[in-house]
Amino acid sequence: MQHQKGAEFHPALNQSAIQATFQKGINATIDSYIAFFDNDHQHATQLDRWL
């Protein structure tokens, strides 16, 4: 789960190479497993625009 212990980046990861991070789900009431849309396909994430 986001914002929980275990969800953070590994301390050995070179974080200076990270340009952006994206939340997988926009709507907290819908489980989402797709990086581009919530499972209801009504809300897009920012990943498609960034790519």
PyMOL Python script that loads the backbone (N, CA, C, O; Angstrom):
from pymol import cmd

cmd.read_pdbstr("""\
ATOM      1  N   MET A   1       0.840  -1.182   0.000  1.00  0.00           N
ATOM      2  CA  MET A   1       0.000   0.000   0.000  1.00  0.00           C
ATOM      3  C   MET A   1       0.881   1.238   0.000  1.00  0.00           C
ATOM      4  O   MET A   1       1.928   1.277   0.647  1.00  0.00           O
ATOM      5  N   GLN A   2       0.444   2.233  -0.726  1.00  0.00           N
ATOM      6  CA  GLN A   2       1.222   3.465  -0.778  1.00  0.00           C
ATOM      7  C   GLN A   2       1.269   4.129   0.585  1.00  0.00           C
ATOM      8  O   GLN A   2       0.354   3.985   1.396  1.00  0.00           O
ATOM      9  N   HIS A   3       2.329   4.844   0.821  1.00  0.00           N
ATOM     10  CA  HIS A   3       2.564   5.567   2.077  1.00  0.00           C
ATOM     11  C   HIS A   3       2.715   4.626   3.272  1.00  0.00           C
ATOM     12  O   HIS A   3       2.554   5.050   4.417  1.00  0.00           O
ATOM     13  N   GLN A   4       3.023   3.355   3.015  1.00  0.00           N
ATOM     14  CA  GLN A   4       3.223   2.369   4.083  1.00  0.00           C
ATOM     15  C   GLN A   4       4.670   1.885   4.041  1.00  0.00           C
ATOM     16  O   GLN A   4       5.344   1.989   3.016  1.00  0.00           O
ATOM     17  N   LYS A   5       5.133   1.355   5.168  1.00  0.00           N
ATOM     18  CA  LYS A   5       6.469   0.764   5.190  1.00  0.00           C
ATOM     19  C   LYS A   5       6.493  -0.360   4.153  1.00  0.00           C
ATOM     20  O   LYS A   5       5.578  -1.182   4.103  1.00  0.00           O
ATOM     21  N   GLY A   6       7.505  -0.391   3.354  1.00  0.00           N
ATOM     22  CA  GLY A   6       7.610  -1.374   2.284  1.00  0.00           C
ATOM     23  C   GLY A   6       7.237  -0.798   0.930  1.00  0.00           C
ATOM     24  O   GLY A   6       7.572  -1.379  -0.102  1.00  0.00           O
ATOM     25  N   ALA A   7       6.549   0.333   0.917  1.00  0.00           N
ATOM     26  CA  ALA A   7       6.174   0.963  -0.350  1.00  0.00           C
ATOM     27  C   ALA A   7       7.228   1.973  -0.805  1.00  0.00           C
ATOM     28  O   ALA A   7       7.202   2.428  -1.949  1.00  0.00           O
ATOM     29  N   GLU A   8       8.147   2.320   0.081  1.00  0.00           N
ATOM     30  CA  GLU A   8       9.151   3.320  -0.273  1.00  0.00           C
ATOM     31  C   GLU A   8      10.203   2.704  -1.203  1.00  0.00           C
ATOM     32  O   GLU A   8      10.335   1.483  -1.289  1.00  0.00           O
ATOM     33  N   PHE A   9      10.943   3.568  -1.890  1.00  0.00           N
ATOM     34  CA  PHE A   9      12.031   3.096  -2.738  1.00  0.00           C
ATOM     35  C   PHE A   9      13.115   2.471  -1.875  1.00  0.00           C
ATOM     36  O   PHE A   9      13.343   2.902  -0.744  1.00  0.00           O
ATOM     37  N   HIS A  10      13.772   1.469  -2.401  1.00  0.00           N
ATOM     38  CA  HIS A  10      14.879   0.829  -1.695  1.00  0.00           C
ATOM     39  C   HIS A  10      15.983   1.864  -1.483  1.00  0.00           C
ATOM     40  O   HIS A  10      16.272   2.645  -2.390  1.00  0.00           O
ATOM     41  N   PRO A  11      16.602   1.884  -0.306  1.00  0.00           N
ATOM     42  CA  PRO A  11      17.616   2.895  -0.018  1.00  0.00           C
ATOM     43  C   PRO A  11      18.823   2.851  -0.965  1.00  0.00           C
ATOM     44  O   PRO A  11      19.487   3.870  -1.152  1.00  0.00           O
ATOM     45  N   ALA A  12      19.118   1.692  -1.564  1.00  0.00           N
ATOM     46  CA  ALA A  12      20.262   1.583  -2.469  1.00  0.00           C
ATOM     47  C   ALA A  12      19.931   2.040  -3.895  1.00  0.00           C
ATOM     48  O   ALA A  12      20.823   2.133  -4.739  1.00  0.00           O
ATOM     49  N   LEU A  13      18.665   2.323  -4.162  1.00  0.00           N
ATOM     50  CA  LEU A  13      18.260   2.775  -5.492  1.00  0.00           C
ATOM     51  C   LEU A  13      18.795   4.176  -5.773  1.00  0.00           C
ATOM     52  O   LEU A  13      18.689   5.062  -4.925  1.00  0.00           O
ATOM     53  N   ASN A  14      19.359   4.376  -6.938  1.00  0.00           N
ATOM     54  CA  ASN A  14      19.839   5.699  -7.343  1.00  0.00           C
ATOM     55  C   ASN A  14      18.624   6.556  -7.683  1.00  0.00           C
ATOM     56  O   ASN A  14      18.166   6.553  -8.826  1.00  0.00           O
ATOM     57  N   GLN A  15      18.111   7.272  -6.725  1.00  0.00           N
ATOM     58  CA  GLN A  15      16.895   8.059  -6.914  1.00  0.00           C
ATOM     59  C   GLN A  15      17.119   9.312  -7.755  1.00  0.00           C
ATOM     60  O   GLN A  15      16.153   9.920  -8.216  1.00  0.00           O
ATOM     61  N   SER A  16      18.366   9.709  -7.962  1.00  0.00           N
ATOM     62  CA  SER A  16      18.616  10.876  -8.807  1.00  0.00           C
ATOM     63  C   SER A  16      18.246  10.594 -10.271  1.00  0.00           C
ATOM     64  O   SER A  16      18.064  11.528 -11.052  1.00  0.00           O
ATOM     65  N   ALA A  17      18.137   9.333 -10.638  1.00  0.00           N
ATOM     66  CA  ALA A  17      17.770   8.965 -12.008  1.00  0.00           C
ATOM     67  C   ALA A  17      16.251   8.976 -12.226  1.00  0.00           C
ATOM     68  O   ALA A  17      15.795   8.854 -13.363  1.00  0.00           O
ATOM     69  N   ILE A  18      15.473   9.119 -11.166  1.00  0.00           N
ATOM     70  CA  ILE A  18      14.010   9.098 -11.272  1.00  0.00           C
ATOM     71  C   ILE A  18      13.523  10.465 -11.752  1.00  0.00           C
ATOM     72  O   ILE A  18      13.800  11.489 -11.127  1.00  0.00           O
ATOM     73  N   GLN A  19      12.798  10.467 -12.863  1.00  0.00           N
ATOM     74  CA  GLN A  19      12.283  11.715 -13.413  1.00  0.00           C
ATOM     75  C   GLN A  19      10.859  11.996 -12.958  1.00  0.00           C
ATOM     76  O   GLN A  19      10.465  13.156 -12.831  1.00  0.00           O
ATOM     77  N   ALA A  20      10.082  10.943 -12.712  1.00  0.00           N
ATOM     78  CA  ALA A  20       8.683  11.124 -12.306  1.00  0.00           C
ATOM     79  C   ALA A  20       8.183   9.834 -11.674  1.00  0.00           C
ATOM     80  O   ALA A  20       8.692   8.751 -11.963  1.00  0.00           O
ATOM     81  N   THR A  21       7.188   9.956 -10.813  1.00  0.00           N
ATOM     82  CA  THR A  21       6.488   8.793 -10.278  1.00  0.00           C
ATOM     83  C   THR A  21       4.996   8.998 -10.508  1.00  0.00           C
ATOM     84  O   THR A  21       4.516  10.131 -10.558  1.00  0.00           O
ATOM     85  N   PHE A  22       4.271   7.902 -10.646  1.00  0.00           N
ATOM     86  CA  PHE A  22       2.850   7.972 -10.960  1.00  0.00           C
ATOM     87  C   PHE A  22       2.075   7.014 -10.065  1.00  0.00           C
ATOM     88  O   PHE A  22       2.531   5.905  -9.786  1.00  0.00           O
ATOM     89  N   GLN A  23       0.911   7.447  -9.622  1.00  0.00           N
ATOM     90  CA  GLN A  23       0.022   6.588  -8.851  1.00  0.00           C
ATOM     91  C   GLN A  23      -0.749   5.707  -9.817  1.00  0.00           C
ATOM     92  O   GLN A  23      -1.231   6.175 -10.848  1.00  0.00           O
ATOM     93  N   LYS A  24      -0.862   4.435  -9.481  1.00  0.00           N
ATOM     94  CA  LYS A  24      -1.539   3.498 -10.366  1.00  0.00           C
ATOM     95  C   LYS A  24      -3.031   3.735 -10.423  1.00  0.00           C
ATOM     96  O   LYS A  24      -3.627   3.648 -11.497  1.00  0.00           O
ATOM     97  N   GLY A  25      -3.638   4.027  -9.311  1.00  0.00           N
ATOM     98  CA  GLY A  25      -5.075   4.245  -9.283  1.00  0.00           C
ATOM     99  C   GLY A  25      -5.412   5.665  -8.866  1.00  0.00           C
ATOM    100  O   GLY A  25      -4.839   6.177  -7.904  1.00  0.00           O
ATOM    101  N   ILE A  26      -6.313   6.296  -9.558  1.00  0.00           N
ATOM    102  CA  ILE A  26      -6.731   7.656  -9.221  1.00  0.00           C
ATOM    103  C   ILE A  26      -7.873   7.614  -8.218  1.00  0.00           C
ATOM    104  O   ILE A  26      -7.900   8.402  -7.273  1.00  0.00           O
ATOM    105  N   ASN A  27      -8.806   6.711  -8.416  1.00  0.00           N
ATOM    106  CA  ASN A  27      -9.993   6.591  -7.576  1.00  0.00           C
ATOM    107  C   ASN A  27      -9.731   5.562  -6.474  1.00  0.00           C
ATOM    108  O   ASN A  27      -9.553   4.378  -6.762  1.00  0.00           O
ATOM    109  N   ALA A  28      -9.708   6.002  -5.230  1.00  0.00           N
ATOM    110  CA  ALA A  28      -9.399   5.113  -4.111  1.00  0.00           C
ATOM    111  C   ALA A  28     -10.460   4.047  -3.862  1.00  0.00           C
ATOM    112  O   ALA A  28     -10.194   3.073  -3.157  1.00  0.00           O
ATOM    113  N   THR A  29     -11.654   4.208  -4.422  1.00  0.00           N
ATOM    114  CA  THR A  29     -12.718   3.219  -4.212  1.00  0.00           C
ATOM    115  C   THR A  29     -12.697   2.097  -5.244  1.00  0.00           C
ATOM    116  O   THR A  29     -13.506   1.172  -5.172  1.00  0.00           O
ATOM    117  N   ILE A  30     -11.776   2.171  -6.204  1.00  0.00           N
ATOM    118  CA  ILE A  30     -11.689   1.154  -7.259  1.00  0.00           C
ATOM    119  C   ILE A  30     -10.295   0.556  -7.246  1.00  0.00           C
ATOM    120  O   ILE A  30      -9.305   1.283  -7.337  1.00  0.00           O
ATOM    121  N   ASP A  31     -10.205  -0.786  -7.131  1.00  0.00           N
ATOM    122  CA  ASP A  31      -8.909  -1.446  -7.248  1.00  0.00           C
ATOM    123  C   ASP A  31      -8.401  -1.267  -8.665  1.00  0.00           C
ATOM    124  O   ASP A  31      -9.152  -1.445  -9.624  1.00  0.00           O
ATOM    125  N   SER A  32      -7.147  -0.921  -8.800  1.00  0.00           N
ATOM    126  CA  SER A  32      -6.581  -0.704 -10.130  1.00  0.00           C
ATOM    127  C   SER A  32      -5.267  -1.453 -10.256  1.00  0.00           C
ATOM    128  O   SER A  32      -4.395  -1.369  -9.390  1.00  0.00           O
ATOM    129  N   TYR A  33      -5.145  -2.178 -11.338  1.00  0.00           N
ATOM    130  CA  TYR A  33      -3.936  -2.948 -11.607  1.00  0.00           C
ATOM    131  C   TYR A  33      -3.289  -2.505 -12.910  1.00  0.00           C
ATOM    132  O   TYR A  33      -2.278  -3.074 -13.322  1.00  0.00           O
ATOM    133  N   ILE A  34      -3.852  -1.509 -13.555  1.00  0.00           N
ATOM    134  CA  ILE A  34      -3.360  -1.013 -14.830  1.00  0.00           C
ATOM    135  C   ILE A  34      -2.725   0.351 -14.586  1.00  0.00           C
ATOM    136  O   ILE A  34      -3.287   1.176 -13.865  1.00  0.00           O
ATOM    137  N   ALA A  35      -1.577   0.592 -15.173  1.00  0.00           N
ATOM    138  CA  ALA A  35      -0.857   1.842 -14.926  1.00  0.00           C
ATOM    139  C   ALA A  35      -1.447   3.039 -15.672  1.00  0.00           C
ATOM    140  O   ALA A  35      -1.122   4.180 -15.345  1.00  0.00           O
ATOM    141  N   PHE A  36      -2.306   2.804 -16.668  1.00  0.00           N
ATOM    142  CA  PHE A  36      -2.808   3.902 -17.486  1.00  0.00           C
ATOM    143  C   PHE A  36      -4.222   4.354 -17.123  1.00  0.00           C
ATOM    144  O   PHE A  36      -4.566   5.513 -17.357  1.00  0.00           O
ATOM    145  N   PHE A  37      -5.050   3.475 -16.558  1.00  0.00           N
ATOM    146  CA  PHE A  37      -6.437   3.785 -16.228  1.00  0.00           C
ATOM    147  C   PHE A  37      -6.838   3.091 -14.940  1.00  0.00           C
ATOM    148  O   PHE A  37      -6.268   2.061 -14.580  1.00  0.00           O
ATOM    149  N   ASP A  38      -7.832   3.662 -14.234  1.00  0.00           N
ATOM    150  CA  ASP A  38      -8.499   2.912 -13.184  1.00  0.00           C
ATOM    151  C   ASP A  38      -9.226   1.746 -13.840  1.00  0.00           C
ATOM    152  O   ASP A  38      -9.475   1.774 -15.045  1.00  0.00           O
ATOM    153  N   ASN A  39      -9.564   0.735 -13.075  1.00  0.00           N
ATOM    154  CA  ASN A  39     -10.242  -0.429 -13.657  1.00  0.00           C
ATOM    155  C   ASN A  39     -11.601  -0.096 -14.250  1.00  0.00           C
ATOM    156  O   ASN A  39     -12.123  -0.874 -15.049  1.00  0.00           O
ATOM    157  N   ASP A  40     -12.190   1.037 -13.882  1.00  0.00           N
ATOM    158  CA  ASP A  40     -13.467   1.413 -14.503  1.00  0.00           C
ATOM    159  C   ASP A  40     -13.263   2.083 -15.869  1.00  0.00           C
ATOM    160  O   ASP A  40     -14.232   2.388 -16.565  1.00  0.00           O
ATOM    161  N   HIS A  41     -11.991   2.312 -16.250  1.00  0.00           N
ATOM    162  CA  HIS A  41     -11.619   2.942 -17.529  1.00  0.00           C
ATOM    163  C   HIS A  41     -12.261   4.318 -17.719  1.00  0.00           C
ATOM    164  O   HIS A  41     -12.485   4.746 -18.851  1.00  0.00           O
ATOM    165  N   GLN A  42     -12.552   5.001 -16.627  1.00  0.00           N
ATOM    166  CA  GLN A  42     -13.128   6.338 -16.689  1.00  0.00           C
ATOM    167  C   GLN A  42     -12.093   7.418 -16.381  1.00  0.00           C
ATOM    168  O   GLN A  42     -12.250   8.568 -16.790  1.00  0.00           O
ATOM    169  N   HIS A  43     -11.039   7.049 -15.661  1.00  0.00           N
ATOM    170  CA  HIS A  43     -10.043   8.025 -15.240  1.00  0.00           C
ATOM    171  C   HIS A  43      -8.653   7.562 -15.666  1.00  0.00           C
ATOM    172  O   HIS A  43      -8.212   6.474 -15.295  1.00  0.00           O
ATOM    173  N   ALA A  44      -7.976   8.385 -16.436  1.00  0.00           N
ATOM    174  CA  ALA A  44      -6.619   8.076 -16.878  1.00  0.00           C
ATOM    175  C   ALA A  44      -5.609   8.574 -15.846  1.00  0.00           C
ATOM    176  O   ALA A  44      -5.846   9.564 -15.154  1.00  0.00           O
ATOM    177  N   THR A  45      -4.493   7.881 -15.757  1.00  0.00           N
ATOM    178  CA  THR A  45      -3.392   8.374 -14.936  1.00  0.00           C
ATOM    179  C   THR A  45      -2.591   9.362 -15.787  1.00  0.00           C
ATOM    180  O   THR A  45      -2.919   9.596 -16.950  1.00  0.00           O
ATOM    181  N   GLN A  46      -1.565   9.923 -15.215  1.00  0.00           N
ATOM    182  CA  GLN A  46      -0.716  10.870 -15.946  1.00  0.00           C
ATOM    183  C   GLN A  46       0.360  10.163 -16.776  1.00  0.00           C
ATOM    184  O   GLN A  46       1.069  10.806 -17.550  1.00  0.00           O
ATOM    185  N   LEU A  47       0.482   8.848 -16.616  1.00  0.00           N
ATOM    186  CA  LEU A  47       1.537   8.109 -17.287  1.00  0.00           C
ATOM    187  C   LEU A  47       1.451   8.212 -18.807  1.00  0.00           C
ATOM    188  O   LEU A  47       2.478   8.398 -19.460  1.00  0.00           O
ATOM    189  N   ASP A  48       0.274   8.098 -19.381  1.00  0.00           N
ATOM    190  CA  ASP A  48       0.141   8.161 -20.844  1.00  0.00           C
ATOM    191  C   ASP A  48       0.631   9.499 -21.393  1.00  0.00           C
ATOM    192  O   ASP A  48       1.304   9.532 -22.423  1.00  0.00           O
ATOM    193  N   ARG A  49       0.304  10.594 -20.724  1.00  0.00           N
ATOM    194  CA  ARG A  49       0.756  11.918 -21.173  1.00  0.00           C
ATOM    195  C   ARG A  49       2.268  12.070 -21.037  1.00  0.00           C
ATOM    196  O   ARG A  49       2.924  12.659 -21.896  1.00  0.00           O
ATOM    197  N   TRP A  50       2.804  11.537 -19.956  1.00  0.00           N
ATOM    198  CA  TRP A  50       4.238  11.660 -19.710  1.00  0.00           C
ATOM    199  C   TRP A  50       5.041  10.892 -20.765  1.00  0.00           C
ATOM    200  O   TRP A  50       6.074  11.366 -21.239  1.00  0.00           O
ATOM    201  N   LEU A  51       4.553   9.705 -21.123  1.00  0.00           N
ATOM    202  CA  LEU A  51       5.263   8.899 -22.121  1.00  0.00           C
ATOM    203  C   LEU A  51       5.173   9.533 -23.485  1.00  0.00           C
ATOM    204  O   LEU A  51       5.712   8.996 -24.452  1.00  0.00           O
TER     205      LEU A  51
END
""", "prot")
cmd.dss("prot")
cmd.show_as("cartoon", "prot")
cmd.util.cbc("prot")
cmd.orient("prot")
